[in-house]
Amino acid sequence: MKLPKAYKRLAAILMLGMLLLVTGCTENMVVLDPKGPIAAQQKDLMIISTLLCFIVIIPVLILTAVIVWRYRDREGRKAAYTPRWEHSTKLELIWWGVPIIVITILAVITVKSTYALEPSKPLVSEQKPITVQVTSLNWKWLFQYPEQGIATVNELKIPEDVPIRFEVTADSPMNSFWIPQLGGQIYAMSGMAMTLYLQADEQGKYWGSGANFTGTHFGDMYFDVEATSREEFDDWVNGIKEKSPTLTLDGYKKLAEPATSEKKSFSTFPEGLFEMTVTKYGASHNHGLSWEEAQKFELKETAAGQNK
């Protein structure tokens, strides 16, 4: 059967469009290019889930095409006409049994992965984790390094092969903290302190971003992530301590005002600034913090109530 030229042209255009779409997407699919243990496990989960779904999807698509072609309205067709047919035990077992088996396997894998990839679960490593306190602001990211005593805006530097313990909150509308090549996103919410462990297995520059709509300049809420050697990281910290200004409480209040920002660094910041931000709007909640750390927030809440 020969297809009209119009159909051939339409098919060619659709194929070209799909090719361009796929080519353009693959260059930016950083999710499928993991650079850390969490992202690697998440990639494996996505691939396994997709392959299991293909077990159902591909036969359905093929059968749809076959049925449409075989039972199309045409002269001299040889397909059997069985108007009284209504049941087939064999077919019922196939189109109900296979999906049930696939869903069961997916459920088991999902449950195991959910516990294995719990964001607040510490990573197994001989290296001591570094804590980075992340605050989502309109429209910028503030990173505090409590152990190093420095802070940065829209710039995150971490040593390779060292677990990073992110404590995430927001002093603005709810957002989502995301470094695709290192792991999945976690929400940044006012009055909440969320814990997320990530790690970079190799040196390089990665892309970080907010993944929620937060107003006019939400598209500018991205930041650079650079994984370096421990020596380079220490030199970077010392350089900030020597050359960068101090972040005062008034300076933080100015920084928290809705506006975009270039990269900035600060040699010091007010003690307890992160805890103050979490408890700023009253009672706070936390996910993944230790008992001692949770006590800090409770003390801040009590002090705030007494000041009122």
MOCOR-V14912 format. One record per residue. N is the residue number from 1. RES is the residue in three letters. OMEGA is omega in degrees with one decimal (* if undefined). D_FIRST is the distance of its C-alpha to the first C-alpha in Angstrom with 2 decimals. Layout:
N&RES&OMEGA&D_FIRST, N&RES&OMEGA&D_FIRST
This chain:
1&MET&-179.0&0.00, 2&LYS&178.1&3.80, 3&LEU&176.0&6.52, 4&PRO&-178.5&9.75, 5&LYS&-179.0&12.60, 6&ALA&178.8&14.63, 7&TYR&178.7&12.61, 8&LYS&179.5&12.72, 9&ARG&179.6&16.40, 10&LEU&178.5&17.13, 11&ALA&179.7&15.85, 12&ALA&179.7&17.95, 13&ILE&179.6&20.91, 14&LEU&179.1&20.82, 15&MET&178.5&20.77, 16&LEU&179.1&23.58, 17&GLY&178.1&25.52, 18&MET&179.5&25.37, 19&LEU&179.4&26.50, 20&LEU&-180.0&29.37, 21&LEU&-179.7&30.34, 22&VAL&179.7&30.54, 23&THR&-179.2&32.37, 24&GLY&-176.6&34.82, 25&CYS&-174.8&35.52, 26&THR&179.6&36.15, 27&GLU&-176.2&38.95, 28&ASN&-179.4&40.80, 29&MET&-178.1&40.14, 30&VAL&178.4&43.79, 31&VAL&-179.1&43.58, 32&LEU&176.8&41.66, 33&ASP&-174.0&44.34, 34&PRO&178.1&47.42, 35&LYS&179.9&50.86, 36&GLY&-176.3&52.93, 37&PRO&-180.0&53.21, 38&ILE&-180.0&52.29, 39&ALA&179.9&49.15, 40&ALA&178.1&48.10, 41&GLN&179.2&48.44, 42&GLN&177.0&46.55, 43&LYS&178.5&43.68, 44&ASP&179.5&43.57, 45&LEU&179.2&43.56, 46&MET&-178.8&40.61, 47&ILE&179.9&38.57, 48&ILE&-179.7&39.49, 49&SER&-179.7&38.71, 50&THR&179.7&35.29, 51&LEU&178.2&34.38, 52&LEU&177.9&35.61, 53&CYS&179.0&33.53, 54&PHE&179.0&30.40, 55&ILE&178.2&31.07, 56&VAL&-171.9&30.20, 57&ILE&-175.3&27.85, 58&ILE&177.2&25.31, 59&PRO&179.5&24.75, 60&VAL&179.6&24.55, 61&LEU&179.2&21.85, 62&ILE&180.0&19.82, 63&LEU&177.2&20.41, 64&THR&179.1&19.56, 65&ALA&-179.4&16.03, 66&VAL&-178.3&15.74, 67&ILE&179.4&17.32, 68&VAL&-178.7&15.28, 69&TRP&-174.5&11.98, 70&ARG&-174.6&13.72, 71&TYR&176.8&15.67, 72&ARG&-178.6&13.45, 73&ASP&178.7&14.24, 74&ARG&180.0&12.05, 75&GLU&175.3&13.30, 76&GLY&-179.8&14.28, 77&ARG&-174.7&14.16, 78&LYS&179.8&16.67, 79&ALA&-178.2&18.08, 80&ALA&179.0&21.84, 81&TYR&-177.4&23.51, 82&THR&-176.3&26.76, 83&PRO&-178.2&28.35, 84&ARG&-179.7&31.71, 85&TRP&-178.7&30.61, 86&GLU&-176.7&32.53, 87&HIS&173.8&33.78, 88&SER&-178.7&33.12, 89&THR&-179.6&35.95, 90&LYS&-179.6&33.88, 91&LEU&179.1&31.26, 92&GLU&178.8&34.15, 93&LEU&-179.0&35.91, 94&ILE&-172.0&32.92, 95&TRP&168.8&32.01, 96&TRP&-176.5&35.70, 97&GLY&-177.7&37.26, 98&VAL&177.8&35.20, 99&PRO&179.4&35.69, 100&ILE&178.4&39.37, 101&ILE&-179.7&39.87, 102&VAL&-179.5&38.22, 103&ILE&178.6&40.33, 104&THR&178.4&43.44, 105&ILE&178.2&42.95, 106&LEU&-179.2&42.33, 107&ALA&179.6&45.48, 108&VAL&-179.8&47.61, 109&ILE&-178.9&46.42, 110&THR&179.8&46.94, 111&VAL&179.7&50.45, 112&LYS&-178.6&51.51, 113&SER&179.6&50.14, 114&THR&178.4&51.81, 115&TYR&-178.4&55.19, 116&ALA&-176.5&54.63, 117&LEU&174.9&53.56, 118&GLU&-173.9&56.22, 119&PRO&-176.0&57.00, 120&SER&-179.4&60.77, 121&LYS&-179.3&60.80, 122&PRO&178.7&62.70, 123&LEU&178.1&60.95, 124&VAL&-177.8&62.44, 125&SER&174.9&64.07, 126&GLU&-179.2&67.33, 127&GLN&176.2&67.45, 128&LYS&-179.6&69.14, 129&PRO&173.7&66.74, 130&ILE&179.6&67.23, 131&THR&173.6&67.25, 132&VAL&179.2&65.56, 133&GLN&-173.4&66.05, 134&VAL&177.0&63.19, 135&THR&177.2&63.72, 136&SER&177.8&60.99, 137&LEU&174.8&62.41, 138&ASN&-7.8&60.99, 139&TRP&-174.3&59.22, 140&LYS&178.6&60.26, 141&TRP&175.7&60.96, 142&LEU&178.9&64.47, 143&PHE&177.6&64.96, 144&GLN&177.2&68.37, 145&TYR&-174.5&69.54, 146&PRO&-179.4&72.55, 147&GLU&179.6&73.56, 148&GLN&176.8&73.46, 149&GLY&180.0&74.82, 150&ILE&177.5&72.36, 151&ALA&178.7&69.62, 152&THR&175.8&66.67, 153&VAL&177.7&64.30, 154&ASN&176.1&60.57, 155&GLU&-178.8&61.31, 156&LEU&178.6&61.13, 157&LYS&-177.3&62.32, 158&ILE&175.2&62.46, 159&PRO&179.8&63.39, 160&GLU&176.8&60.78, 161&ASP&177.3&60.95, 162&VAL&178.0&63.22, 163&PRO&178.0&62.25, 164&ILE&179.5&62.37, 165&ARG&-180.0&63.54, 166&PHE&169.7&62.29, 167&GLU&-167.0&64.13, 168&VAL&175.2&62.06, 169&THR&180.0&63.21, 170&ALA&171.1&62.81, 171&ASP&-174.7&65.30, 172&SER&175.9&62.63, 173&PRO&-178.9&59.60, 174&MET&178.5&57.75, 175&ASN&-179.9&55.55, 176&SER&-178.0&53.78, 177&PHE&-171.7&54.89, 178&TRP&170.0&52.06, 179&ILE&-169.2&51.85, 180&PRO&-175.7&48.25, 181&GLN&179.4&48.89, 182&LEU&178.5&51.96, 183&GLY&-177.0&50.97, 184&GLY&-176.5&49.90, 185&GLN&174.2&51.45, 186&ILE&-175.4&54.49, 187&TYR&171.9&55.81, 188&ALA&-173.2&58.80, 189&MET&176.4&60.74, 190&SER&179.5&64.13, 191&GLY&-179.2&66.71, 192&MET&172.6&64.67, 193&ALA&-177.7&65.04, 194&MET&-179.0&61.91, 195&THR&-179.2&61.98, 196&LEU&176.0&59.19, 197&TYR&174.9&59.46, 198&LEU&179.2&57.32, 199&GLN&175.1&57.74, 200&ALA&-177.4&56.42, 201&ASP&179.4&56.07, 202&GLU&-179.6&56.04, 203&GLN&179.9&57.38, 204&GLY&178.0&55.19, 205&LYS&-177.5&54.46, 206&TYR&-176.7&52.36, 207&TRP&176.5&51.23, 208&GLY&-173.8&52.77, 209&SER&166.4&52.13, 210&GLY&-175.6&52.74, 211&ALA&178.7&49.72, 212&ASN&175.3&50.89, 213&PHE&-177.8&51.03, 214&THR&175.9&54.73, 215&GLY&-169.8&54.97, 216&THR&-173.3&54.79, 217&HIS&-179.8&54.91, 218&PHE&179.1&53.20, 219&GLY&179.0&50.83, 220&ASP&-177.0&53.90, 221&MET&174.4&54.87, 222&TYR&-177.5&53.85, 223&PHE&179.0&56.17, 224&ASP&175.7&56.37, 225&VAL&179.8&56.88, 226&GLU&175.2&58.35, 227&ALA&-176.3&59.07, 228&THR&172.8&61.88, 229&SER&-179.9&64.44, 230&ARG&179.4&67.39, 231&GLU&178.9&69.69, 232&GLU&178.0&67.60, 233&PHE&179.6&67.37, 234&ASP&178.1&71.18, 235&ASP&178.9&71.73, 236&TRP&178.5&69.47, 237&VAL&-179.6&71.47, 238&ASN&178.6&74.77, 239&GLY&178.4&73.61, 240&ILE&179.8&72.81, 241&LYS&-176.8&76.18, 242&GLU&-169.1&78.00, 243&LYS&-173.1&76.28, 244&SER&178.6&74.61, 245&PRO&178.7&76.39, 246&THR&173.6&77.21, 247&LEU&178.4&75.11, 248&THR&178.0&77.61, 249&LEU&175.9&77.10, 250&ASP&178.1&77.22, 251&GLY&177.4&74.73, 252&TYR&179.5&72.36, 253&LYS&176.8&72.71, 254&LYS&-180.0&71.83, 255&LEU&-177.2&68.87, 256&ALA&178.6&67.62, 257&GLU&-178.1&67.36, 258&PRO&178.8&63.79, 259&ALA&174.0&62.82, 260&THR&-177.7&60.74, 261&SER&171.8&62.59, 262&GLU&175.9&62.53, 263&LYS&177.6&63.36, 264&LYS&175.9&66.94, 265&SER&-177.1&69.25, 266&PHE&-176.9&72.54, 267&SER&175.9&75.30, 268&THR&175.3&76.34, 269&PHE&-176.9&75.43, 270&PRO&179.1&77.43, 271&GLU&178.6&78.08, 272&GLY&-177.8&76.12, 273&LEU&-178.8&73.79, 274&PHE&179.3&70.71, 275&GLU&178.3&72.58, 276&MET&179.8&73.91, 277&THR&-179.1&70.41, 278&VAL&-175.8&69.15, 279&THR&-175.3&72.13, 280&LYS&-174.5&72.26, 281&TYR&178.3&70.91, 282&GLY&-176.2&72.87, 283&ALA&-178.4&72.00, 284&SER&176.7&69.62, 285&HIS&-179.3&67.30, 286&ASN&178.7&66.15, 287&HIS&175.6&63.60, 288&GLY&178.5&64.42, 289&LEU&176.7&67.92, 290&SER&-178.9&70.86, 291&TRP&-179.6&73.81, 292&GLU&-179.7&75.97, 293&GLU&178.0&73.36, 294&ALA&178.7&72.87, 295&GLN&179.1&76.65, 296&LYS&-179.1&76.55, 297&PHE&179.2&74.32, 298&GLU&177.5&76.59, 299&LEU&178.7&79.63, 300&LYS&179.0&77.94, 301&GLU&-179.5&77.12, 302&THR&179.4&80.73, 303&ALA&179.3&82.12, 304&ALA&179.7&79.87, 305&GLY&178.8&81.05, 306&GLN&179.4&84.68, 307&ASN&179.4&84.30, 308&LYS&*&83.01
